[in-house]
Amino acid sequence: MSADTDNRWLTAAAALAGRGRPLSRPNPAVGAILVKDGKVIGRGWTQAGGRPHAEAVALAAAGEAAQGATLYVTLEPCAHQSPRGPACADLVASADLARVVVGCHDPDPRTAGAGIERIRAAGVPVELIDHPACRASLSGFLTRCEHGRPEVTLKLALSADCRLAPPRGQWLTGEIARAHTHAWRAKMDAILVGRGTLEADKPRLDVRLPGLAERSPERWLLTRGTAPEGWRALPSPQDIALLAPAQYLMVEGGAATARAFLEAGLVDRMMLYRAPQTVGGQGAALPELATDILAASPEWQRADSRPLGNDRLDVYERR
C-alpha cells in the first residue's frame, strides 16, 4: 500500500475519532477504519464512557469480512486487560488481518509499544506512522499523559481595538461566530470562567446547538472561594490537574482569567474571534493579543484564520 493511501485513510480515521469526543472520557477518542480492496468494510470510534473501543466497534461491524483487511487506527491498540472489555491488541491479533497501520504511539505505560508487539507476535504486519492528524485528534489525551493536565484552549471575543466588552446591550460578535463557539464547546470536557464574568454575565456555558445539548461541558469557576451550585471551583490555573479525567478545557473568562492562564504558560491554543468594530472606553482589554503583536511572537504561530460572517477567527497554537 502506498504512503499516500495510508495517510489518506489515517486522516479519515482521525476525522471519525471526533465523533467520540468528549463523551469517550476518561478514554481517548479513537477512530478505526477497516479497508479491503479499497472499500470500507467496518469503522468505529470510542463510545460514550470509553467502551467499546474503536477497534472493537469496527471489527464487529465488519464481521467475517475483516479477514485479509487492513486496519487503520489513530492510536496504538491497548494491551491491558480491563473488567470493562478485552484488550484491543488481542482482538486485532486474532482477527486474521492482512495489515495494521497505527497513527500514534500510546504513551500510557500499560500499552506503550506492547500493543503493537502483541499484534506483530501474532504474525500481523504493523506499521507505526507519526501522523499529524491522528496526533491532533488525540491532543488532549497526549497532553494529559505528558503534562498531567488537560489541553487548554483560550477562547476570547475581541473588538478591533482588542477590548472584551461589547457596547451595552449588544453582542460583540455575530451569530455565525457564536454558533462556531458552541460547536467547539461541544468538544470540551470542561469550561471555565472567572468570578467577574460569572457575576457580570451569569453565563450558562452550555451548548445551544440542535442535538448537541448533552455535550455541554462541566462548568468550573476560577476562585479561591466556593462555587455556586452546578459549578466546581478551581483555586488557580496551576491546579488544573484537579480537572481529571478531563482532557479538554476551554477557558472563556475575562481579561484577568485569560492573563492568569497565559502568564502561567498553560494555554496550548487560542481561539480569537475578532469583531470589526472598535469599542473604546476604559473596559477590559488585551492589547498583547493584537494581530501584529502575535505575528511577531516567538511563542505563538497562527494555525488557522477564517471569516465567520462579519467577524474573523484567528487560531494560534503554541510553538
C-alpha positions as CSV (number, residue, x, y, z in Angstrom):
1,M,0.0,0.0,0.0
2,S,1.4,3.5,-0.9
3,A,2.2,6.0,1.7
4,D,-0.3,8.4,0.2
5,T,-3.1,5.8,0.6
6,D,-2.1,5.1,4.2
7,N,-2.0,8.8,5.0
8,R,-5.5,9.3,3.5
9,W,-7.1,6.6,5.5
10,L,-5.4,7.7,8.7
11,T,-6.7,11.2,8.1
12,A,-10.2,9.7,7.6
13,A,-9.8,7.7,10.9
14,A,-8.8,10.9,12.7
15,A,-11.9,12.7,11.5
16,L,-14.0,9.7,12.6
17,A,-12.5,9.9,16.0
18,G,-14.0,13.3,16.5
19,R,-17.4,11.7,16.9
20,G,-16.3,10.2,20.2
21,R,-15.1,13.5,21.7
22,P,-15.7,14.4,24.5
23,L,-18.1,11.6,25.5
24,S,-15.4,8.9,25.4
25,R,-13.8,10.2,28.6
26,P,-12.0,9.0,30.6
27,N,-10.6,7.2,27.5
28,P,-9.2,9.0,24.5
29,A,-11.4,9.4,21.4
30,V,-10.0,6.9,18.9
31,G,-11.1,6.3,15.3
32,A,-10.7,3.0,13.4
33,I,-11.4,2.0,9.8
34,L,-11.2,-1.4,8.1
35,V,-10.4,-1.3,4.4
36,K,-10.4,-4.2,1.9
37,D,-10.0,-3.9,-1.8
38,G,-10.1,-0.2,-1.5
39,K,-13.5,-0.2,0.3
40,V,-14.5,0.5,3.9
41,I,-15.9,-2.7,5.4
42,G,-16.1,-1.5,9.0
43,R,-15.5,1.6,11.0
44,G,-15.8,2.7,14.6
45,W,-15.0,5.3,17.2
46,T,-14.7,5.2,21.0
47,Q,-18.2,5.1,22.5
48,A,-19.6,7.1,25.4
49,G,-18.0,6.3,28.7
50,G,-14.9,4.9,26.9
51,R,-16.3,1.5,25.8
52,P,-16.4,-0.3,23.5
53,H,-13.2,0.9,21.9
54,A,-13.0,2.0,18.2
55,E,-11.2,-1.2,17.1
56,A,-13.9,-3.4,18.7
57,V,-16.7,-1.5,17.0
58,A,-15.0,-1.6,13.6
59,L,-14.3,-5.4,13.8
60,A,-17.8,-6.1,15.0
61,A,-19.2,-4.1,12.0
62,A,-17.1,-6.0,9.5
63,G,-17.6,-9.5,10.9
64,E,-16.0,-12.2,8.9
65,A,-15.2,-9.8,6.1
66,A,-12.4,-8.4,8.3
67,Q,-10.2,-11.4,7.3
68,G,-7.5,-10.1,5.0
69,A,-8.4,-6.4,5.5
70,T,-6.2,-3.5,6.6
71,L,-7.0,-1.8,9.9
72,Y,-6.2,1.9,10.2
73,V,-6.4,3.2,13.8
74,T,-5.4,6.5,15.2
75,L,-3.9,5.2,18.4
76,E,-1.9,2.0,19.2
77,P,-4.4,-0.7,20.3
78,C,-4.5,-1.1,24.1
79,A,-2.6,-4.0,25.6
80,H,-4.0,-4.0,29.1
81,Q,-7.0,-6.1,30.3
82,S,-9.9,-4.4,31.8
83,P,-13.1,-5.6,33.5
84,R,-14.9,-3.3,31.1
85,G,-13.7,-5.1,27.9
86,P,-10.9,-7.0,26.3
87,A,-7.6,-5.6,25.2
88,C,-7.9,-4.3,21.7
89,A,-4.4,-5.7,20.8
90,D,-5.8,-9.2,21.4
91,L,-8.9,-8.6,19.3
92,V,-6.9,-7.2,16.5
93,A,-4.3,-10.0,16.7
94,S,-7.0,-12.7,16.4
95,A,-8.9,-11.1,13.5
96,D,-6.7,-12.5,10.7
97,L,-6.0,-9.1,9.3
98,A,-3.5,-8.5,6.4
99,R,-2.0,-5.4,8.0
100,V,-2.4,-2.8,10.7
101,V,-1.5,0.9,10.3
102,V,-1.3,2.9,13.5
103,G,-1.2,6.8,13.5
104,C,0.1,7.4,17.0
105,H,2.1,5.6,19.7
106,D,0.3,5.2,23.0
107,P,2.2,6.8,25.9
108,D,0.1,5.0,28.5
109,P,2.7,2.7,30.3
110,R,0.1,-0.1,30.3
111,T,0.4,-0.2,26.5
112,A,3.4,1.9,25.3
113,G,4.5,-0.4,22.5
114,A,3.2,-3.6,24.0
115,G,0.0,-3.4,21.8
116,I,2.0,-3.3,18.6
117,E,4.3,-6.0,19.7
118,R,1.5,-8.3,20.6
119,I,-0.1,-7.9,17.2
120,R,3.2,-8.5,15.4
121,A,3.8,-11.6,17.5
122,A,0.6,-13.0,16.0
123,G,2.2,-12.6,12.6
124,V,0.3,-9.5,11.5
125,P,2.5,-6.7,10.0
126,V,2.1,-3.4,11.8
127,E,3.3,0.0,10.7
128,L,3.5,2.9,13.1
129,I,3.3,6.3,11.4
130,D,3.7,9.6,13.4
131,H,0.6,11.0,11.7
132,P,-0.2,14.8,12.3
133,A,-3.9,14.4,12.0
134,C,-4.0,11.5,14.4
135,R,-1.9,13.3,16.9
136,A,-4.1,16.4,16.6
137,S,-7.2,14.2,17.2
138,L,-5.6,12.9,20.4
139,S,-4.1,16.2,21.6
140,G,-6.0,16.3,24.9
141,F,-5.1,12.7,25.8
142,L,-1.5,13.3,24.8
143,T,-1.3,16.5,26.9
144,R,-2.7,14.7,29.9
145,C,-0.2,11.9,29.5
146,E,2.8,14.2,29.1
147,H,1.9,17.1,31.5
148,G,-0.8,15.6,33.8
149,R,-3.4,18.2,32.8
150,P,-5.9,18.8,30.1
151,E,-5.2,20.7,26.9
152,V,-6.2,24.3,27.4
153,T,-7.9,26.3,24.7
154,L,-8.4,30.0,25.5
155,K,-11.4,31.4,23.7
156,L,-12.0,35.2,23.5
157,A,-14.1,37.6,21.6
158,L,-12.2,40.8,20.8
159,S,-13.1,44.1,19.2
160,A,-10.8,45.7,16.6
161,D,-9.1,47.5,19.5
162,C,-8.7,44.3,21.5
163,R,-11.3,45.0,24.1
164,L,-13.6,42.3,25.5
165,A,-16.7,44.3,26.5
166,P,-19.2,45.0,23.7
167,P,-21.3,48.1,23.6
168,R,-24.1,48.0,26.2
169,G,-27.0,45.7,25.1
170,Q,-25.1,44.3,22.1
171,W,-23.2,41.2,21.2
172,L,-19.5,41.8,20.2
173,T,-19.6,39.0,17.6
174,G,-22.3,37.8,15.2
175,E,-24.5,34.7,15.1
176,I,-22.1,32.7,13.0
177,A,-19.2,33.3,15.3
178,R,-21.3,32.4,18.3
179,A,-22.5,29.2,16.7
180,H,-18.9,28.3,16.0
181,T,-18.1,28.8,19.7
182,H,-20.9,26.4,20.7
183,A,-19.7,23.8,18.3
184,W,-16.3,24.0,20.0
185,R,-17.8,23.9,23.4
186,A,-19.4,20.6,22.4
187,K,-15.8,19.2,22.0
188,M,-14.8,20.2,25.5
189,D,-14.8,18.2,28.8
190,A,-14.8,21.4,30.9
191,I,-15.3,25.1,30.5
192,L,-14.0,27.8,32.9
193,V,-14.6,31.5,33.7
194,G,-13.6,33.9,36.4
195,R,-15.7,35.3,39.2
196,G,-16.1,38.7,37.4
197,T,-17.5,37.0,34.3
198,L,-19.9,34.9,36.5
199,E,-21.2,37.9,38.4
200,A,-21.5,40.2,35.4
201,D,-22.8,37.9,32.7
202,K,-24.3,34.9,34.7
203,P,-23.2,32.7,31.7
204,R,-24.9,29.3,31.1
205,L,-21.8,28.0,29.3
206,D,-23.9,25.2,27.7
207,V,-24.1,24.0,24.1
208,R,-27.1,25.6,22.4
209,L,-27.0,23.8,19.0
210,P,-29.7,21.3,18.0
211,G,-28.9,17.8,19.0
212,L,-25.7,18.7,21.0
213,A,-27.1,19.8,24.3
214,E,-25.9,16.6,26.0
215,R,-22.4,17.6,25.1
216,S,-22.4,20.7,27.3
217,P,-19.1,20.7,29.3
218,E,-18.7,20.7,33.0
219,R,-18.6,24.2,34.5
220,W,-15.7,25.4,36.5
221,L,-15.1,28.7,38.3
222,L,-11.6,30.2,38.9
223,T,-11.9,31.1,42.6
224,R,-10.3,30.5,45.9
225,G,-13.8,30.6,47.4
226,T,-16.8,28.5,46.8
227,A,-18.5,27.8,43.5
228,P,-22.3,28.1,43.1
229,E,-24.5,25.0,42.7
230,G,-23.8,23.2,39.4
231,W,-20.2,24.6,39.3
232,R,-16.9,23.4,40.6
233,A,-14.1,25.6,42.0
234,L,-10.5,25.8,40.7
235,P,-8.2,27.7,43.1
236,S,-5.6,28.7,40.5
237,P,-4.5,27.9,36.9
238,Q,-1.7,25.8,38.3
239,D,-4.3,23.5,39.9
240,I,-5.9,22.3,36.6
241,A,-4.7,18.7,37.3
242,L,-7.8,18.8,39.6
243,L,-10.0,18.6,36.4
244,A,-9.0,14.9,35.9
245,P,-10.1,13.0,34.0
246,A,-10.9,15.9,31.7
247,Q,-8.7,16.0,28.6
248,Y,-10.0,19.3,27.0
249,L,-10.6,22.6,28.9
250,M,-11.9,25.8,27.4
251,V,-11.2,29.0,29.2
252,E,-13.8,31.6,28.4
253,G,-13.1,34.1,31.3
254,G,-12.4,37.8,31.1
255,A,-9.1,39.6,30.8
256,A,-7.9,38.7,34.3
257,T,-8.6,35.0,33.8
258,A,-7.0,34.9,30.4
259,R,-3.9,36.6,31.6
260,A,-3.6,34.3,34.6
261,F,-3.5,31.2,32.3
262,L,-1.3,32.9,29.7
263,E,1.2,34.0,32.4
264,A,1.3,30.5,33.9
265,G,2.2,29.1,30.4
266,L,-0.8,26.9,30.5
267,V,-2.5,27.9,27.2
268,D,-2.0,25.5,24.3
269,R,-4.3,27.1,21.8
270,M,-6.0,30.5,21.4
271,M,-9.2,31.0,19.5
272,L,-9.7,34.7,19.0
273,Y,-13.0,35.8,17.5
274,R,-12.2,39.3,16.1
275,A,-15.1,41.7,15.6
276,P,-14.7,44.5,13.1
277,Q,-16.0,47.3,15.4
278,T,-13.9,49.5,17.7
279,V,-15.3,49.7,21.3
280,G,-13.0,52.2,23.0
281,G,-13.6,53.3,26.6
282,Q,-11.9,52.1,29.7
283,G,-13.1,48.5,29.7
284,A,-11.0,45.4,29.9
285,A,-8.5,45.0,27.1
286,L,-5.8,42.6,25.9
287,P,-3.6,44.7,23.6
288,E,-0.9,41.9,23.7
289,L,-3.3,39.8,21.6
290,A,-3.3,42.3,18.7
291,T,-2.7,40.6,15.3
292,D,0.6,42.4,14.6
293,I,2.0,41.6,18.1
294,L,1.1,37.9,17.8
295,A,2.6,37.8,14.3
296,A,6.0,38.8,15.7
297,S,5.7,36.5,18.7
298,P,8.3,33.7,19.1
299,E,5.8,31.8,21.3
300,W,2.8,31.6,19.0
301,Q,2.1,30.6,15.5
302,R,-1.2,31.2,13.6
303,A,-2.6,27.8,12.7
304,D,-5.9,29.0,11.1
305,S,-7.7,32.2,10.0
306,R,-11.1,32.3,8.5
307,P,-14.1,34.7,8.1
308,L,-17.2,33.9,10.2
309,G,-19.8,36.3,8.8
310,N,-18.6,39.8,9.6
311,D,-16.1,38.5,12.1
312,R,-12.8,36.7,11.8
313,L,-11.5,33.7,13.7
314,D,-7.7,33.5,14.3
315,V,-6.4,30.3,15.8
316,Y,-3.0,30.3,17.4
317,E,-1.0,27.4,18.7
318,R,2.0,27.4,21.0
319,R,5.2,26.8,19.0
